Amino acid sequence: MSKAVIIGDIIKSREQKAGSWIENLKKVLSQYGNPPSVWEIFRGDSFQLMLDPIDALLAAIHIRAFMKHSDSLDVRMAIGIGEVTHKAAKITESNGSAFVFSGECFESLKKQTLALKTGDQEIDQALNVMLKLALLTIDNWTPKVAGVIKTALEQPKSHQKDIARLLGTTQSNISETLNRGGFYEIMQMNDFYRNKISSL
């Protein structure tokens, strides 16, 4: 069974009061399923999430947008795509190559805030170069930009005017913010990602 496993942690979490951001992390993870089989928070500021490989990249970007907007906190994540050979009641007790790849990728992150590993060297190299370029923009999202992108990701069928109405602002403001956050380029990258992942 091919799955994606995202492992992440909150950057500089010890400098913040845990109460609010843990609740917000639970809120965003809950949009992808129920704990503890689909996601789990462990070691205080780390988490694992298992989902369909096709959805993993946009999920990681959504989690970052959610946390940057809600708590002005950033998240470091690694996506592993592979097999789940043992699916336990708790995700942290499951295993398989998807878990191995996400762990190895996470350990190699260093200063990078998002990367992935599929075990296919050619695909990994292409997608990680694209991610590095995308991160030049994503790493610098303000809470306002992150909030608009979070809403756009949560309302995929909504037009700019609908998002503007939801956020109590103008369509031109939404358009300018989405452009500044690189939203449309990110969606193009996600299309490329989905195409590559579906060929594995």
C-alpha positions in Angstrom: 0.0 0.0 0.0 1.7 3.2 -1.2 1.3 6.1 1.2 2.9 9.4 2.1 4.1 10.1 5.6 4.8 13.7 6.6 7.0 14.1 9.7 7.5 17.6 11.0 8.2 19.8 14.0 7.5 23.4 15.1 10.5 25.7 14.6 11.5 27.5 17.8 8.5 26.0 19.7 10.2 26.4 23.1 10.1 30.2 22.6 6.3 30.1 22.5 3.5 29.2 24.9 2.4 25.7 23.8 -1.3 26.0 24.5 -2.6 27.9 21.5 -0.3 26.5 18.8 -0.9 22.9 19.8 -4.6 23.4 19.4 -4.1 25.0 16.0 -1.8 22.2 14.9 -4.5 19.7 16.0 -7.1 21.7 14.0 -5.1 21.6 10.8 -4.1 18.0 11.1 -7.7 17.0 11.8 -8.6 18.2 8.3 -6.8 15.1 7.1 -8.3 12.4 9.4 -8.4 11.2 13.0 -5.7 10.6 15.5 -3.9 8.4 16.4 -4.1 6.2 13.3 -3.8 9.1 10.7 -1.8 11.6 12.7 -0.2 12.0 16.0 1.7 14.7 17.9 4.7 13.4 19.9 7.7 14.7 21.8 5.7 17.9 22.5 6.4 19.7 19.2 6.7 16.9 16.6 4.0 15.3 14.5 3.4 12.6 11.9 0.7 12.5 9.3 -0.2 9.7 6.8 -2.2 10.4 3.7 -2.5 9.7 0.0 0.8 10.5 -1.8 -1.1 12.7 -4.4 -2.2 15.0 -1.6 1.0 15.2 0.4 2.7 18.3 -1.0 -0.3 20.5 -0.8 -1.0 19.2 2.7 2.5 20.2 3.8 2.1 23.7 2.3 -1.4 24.0 3.9 0.0 23.1 7.3 2.7 25.7 7.0 0.2 28.4 5.9 -2.1 27.5 8.7 0.6 27.7 11.4 2.3 30.8 10.0 -1.1 32.6 9.9 -2.4 31.4 13.2 0.6 31.6 15.5 3.3 33.2 13.4 5.2 29.9 13.8 7.0 28.0 11.1 7.1 24.3 10.5 9.9 22.1 9.2 8.6 19.0 7.3 9.8 16.0 5.3 7.6 13.9 3.1 8.4 10.2 2.6 6.5 8.3 -0.1 6.6 4.5 -0.1 5.0 1.4 1.3 3.3 1.0 4.6 4.0 -2.6 5.5 2.5 -2.5 9.0 -0.4 -0.2 9.8 -0.9 0.0 13.6 -3.7 1.7 15.6 -1.1 4.5 16.3 0.7 6.0 13.4 3.9 6.2 15.4 3.9 2.4 15.7 3.3 1.8 12.0 6.2 1.1 9.7 7.4 0.6 6.1 9.5 2.5 3.5 7.2 5.6 3.7 8.2 6.0 7.3 11.9 5.2 6.7 12.1 7.7 3.8 10.3 10.5 5.8 12.7 9.9 8.8 15.8 9.9 6.6 14.6 13.0 4.7 13.8 14.8 8.0 17.3 14.0 9.4 18.9 15.5 6.3 16.9 18.8 6.3 19.4 21.1 8.1 18.3 24.6 7.2 15.8 23.6 4.5 12.2 23.6 5.8 10.6 21.2 3.3 11.9 18.2 1.3 10.7 14.8 0.1 12.0 11.3 -0.6 10.5 8.7 -2.8 13.4 6.4 -3.3 13.5 7.3 -7.0 16.6 9.4 -7.3 15.6 11.2 -10.5 12.2 12.2 -9.2 13.6 13.2 -5.8 16.2 15.4 -7.4 13.7 17.2 -9.7 11.1 17.8 -7.1 13.6 18.9 -4.4 15.1 21.5 -6.7 11.6 22.9 -7.3 10.9 22.9 -3.6 14.1 24.8 -2.8 13.0 27.5 -5.3 9.5 27.6 -3.9 10.8 27.9 -0.4 12.5 31.2 -1.3 9.0 32.6 -1.3 7.2 30.3 1.2 9.8 30.8 4.0 9.1 34.6 3.8 5.3 34.5 4.0 3.9 37.0 6.5 0.9 36.0 8.6 -1.3 37.9 6.3 -0.1 36.2 3.1 -0.2 32.8 4.9 -3.8 33.5 5.9 -4.9 34.2 2.4 -3.1 31.2 1.0 -4.5 29.0 3.8 -8.0 30.1 2.8 -7.4 29.6 -0.9 -6.2 26.1 -0.2 -9.2 25.3 2.0 -11.6 26.7 -0.6 -10.2 25.2 -3.8 -13.4 25.9 -5.8 -13.8 29.5 -4.7 -12.9 32.5 -6.8 -10.9 35.5 -5.6 -14.1 37.4 -5.0 -15.5 34.6 -2.7 -12.2 34.5 -0.7 -12.4 38.3 -0.5 -15.9 38.1 0.9 -14.8 35.4 3.4 -11.9 37.5 4.6 -13.7 40.9 4.5 -11.4 42.5 2.0 -11.3 43.4 -1.8 -10.7 41.1 -4.7 -7.8 43.2 -5.8 -6.2 42.8 -2.3 -6.7 39.0 -2.5 -5.2 38.9 -6.1 -2.1 40.9 -5.0 -1.6 38.8 -1.9 -1.8 35.5 -3.7 0.6 36.7 -6.3 3.0 37.9 -3.6 2.9 34.5 -1.9 3.6 32.7 -5.2 0.2 30.8 -4.9 -0.2 30.2 -8.7 3.3 29.0 -9.1 2.9 26.7 -6.1 -0.2 25.2 -7.7 1.7 24.6 -10.9 4.5 22.9 -8.9 1.8 20.7 -7.3 0.4 19.7 -10.7 4.0 18.7 -11.7 4.4 16.8 -8.4 1.1 14.9 -8.8 2.1 13.9 -12.3 5.5 12.6 -11.2 4.1 10.8 -8.1 1.3 9.1 -10.0 4.0 7.6 -12.3 5.8 5.8 -9.4 
